C-alpha cells in the first residue's frame, strides 16, 4: 500500500480509532497491516494515550519492534505503563544498548530493575556499561561495534567474518563501516564495506582501511554528532580513557542527536521546554509544565519594564504623545535583538563561531544594528515629523538608531556568554532577550526625549 495522502490518512486514522473504541480488534489489526511502517508510526504519534497500548499490541512483532525503537524515551515509558509485562520485556530485549539506557533513564526505578533483569548476561552488561556514562555523553548514544577487524587479515577473511556476524535488524546498518583495531583494541582506521567487497581477496585490511579520528566516551554528544555530520563520515569510533575502542557513533546516531537538539532549541527560543514526545500524545499537564516556568521567569523580567515606566511617569505626563510610540520602539528593539540572537546561536551550533570571536561578533552585530537603525530612524523621523512635529520626529529617529544598535549587541552577547559558561545558548530565549531589550530601550527612549524636548 502506498503512503496515504492527507485526506486518506485522516480517514484511516478516524477508522482505526472507531474500531478500537468499538473493540473490533481483528478489523483494526487488518487495517494496520495494510499500512506502511512510517504511516503506522505517524498514526501512533497522533493516537490518544488511552488507545495507544491497544493499537500497539495489534501490530506485527517486527513492525512493533521497529516503531518502539524509534519512539522518544518518554513516549516509550508511557507506552510501557499500558503494555503487559511479557510484551514489554520482549520489546526491550530487542533494543540496542544505547536505546535501552535512554529508556531506563525515563522509567521508574522498579520498572528499570525489572527490564534489566529480563536481559541476558551479555545484554545486561552492555546496557549497564552505557548507564555508567554521563547523560549527555557520547557513551549514552554510541552503538555497539558489531565486529572489529584486524589489519593483518585478508579482505576475503574479513568478508567471511562479517557474513557470520549476528546482529539484530535494527543494527544491521552498523556493518556498513567497521573499525580496524590493534591487539590491544587501539583504533587504527575504518573499513567501508563497499570498498572491502571490491578489494582483491588476498588484499590486506591494512591496505584498504582509511584513517579516522576518535572521540572520548565522555565527550559531549552534540559536539561529537556535529563532527560526524559536518565531516561527512559514516561513523566515529568511541574510545575509553585508555584509548581502547568501546563503541561507534554512527551517522544515524548523530542525525538523531542533532534533530533532538534542534527541537530543544526551537522550543527554548520560543520560551518553552521540549515536550520529549509527539504533541497529541502529550498530556495537558505536561504541556502546562513545559511553559509555566518560562512564563513566570519572563513575567518577573517584565516587572523591569513596569519599573522603568513608573520611574519616567513625570516625563510621560508632560508629553503624553510619547506613550503612542512605546509599542513601536519596544517591538522594533525586541525583533532586532531576536534576529541577532537567532543568527549567532545558529552560528555557534554549526561551529562557525566560538567565544573567542566575541569582539568580532559583537562588532559585526553592532554595525548591522546601527545600519538598520539609521534606515528605520530616517523613516521614523520623516513619518513622525510629518504627522506630529519635527522635535518628536527627532526623538523617535534618534531612539530607533540607538535601540537597534543596542538590541543587536545584546542579542549577540547573550548566546556567546552562554556558550562560554557551558550553558545551552538557546536557554537565552528570544522572549527573555525581548524583555531585557524592552527595559533598556525604554530607558534610552525617555532619556533622549528629556534631552531633546527639555522635559
CORTACOR-V351566 format. One record per run of one state. SS is the DSSP state (2 for helix, 1 for strand, 0 for the rest). FROM is the first residue (numbers start at 1). TO is the last residue. If there is no record, write none. Layout:
<<SS:FROM:TO> <SS:FROM:TO>>
This chain:
<<0:1:5> <2:6:21> <0:22:24> <2:25:33> <0:34:36> <2:37:46> <0:47:48> <2:49:57> <0:58:60> <2:61:70> <0:71:72> <2:73:82> <0:83:84> <2:85:93> <0:94:96> <2:97:106> <0:107:108> <2:109:117> <0:118:120> <2:121:131> <0:132:136> <1:137:137> <2:138:140> <0:141:142> <1:143:143> <0:144:148> <1:149:150> <0:151:153> <1:154:154> <2:155:164> <0:165:168> <2:169:176> <1:177:181> <0:182:185> <1:186:192> <2:193:198> <0:199:203> <1:204:204> <2:205:208> <0:209:209> <1:210:210> <0:211:213> <1:214:216> <0:217:219> <1:220:220> <2:221:230> <0:231:234> <1:235:239> <0:240:243> <1:244:250> <2:251:269> <0:270:278> <2:279:281> <0:282:283> <2:284:311> <0:312:312> <2:313:318> <0:319:319> <2:320:349> <0:350:354> <2:355:387> <0:388:389> <2:390:420> <0:421:424> <2:425:427> <0:428:429> <2:430:453> <0:454:455>>
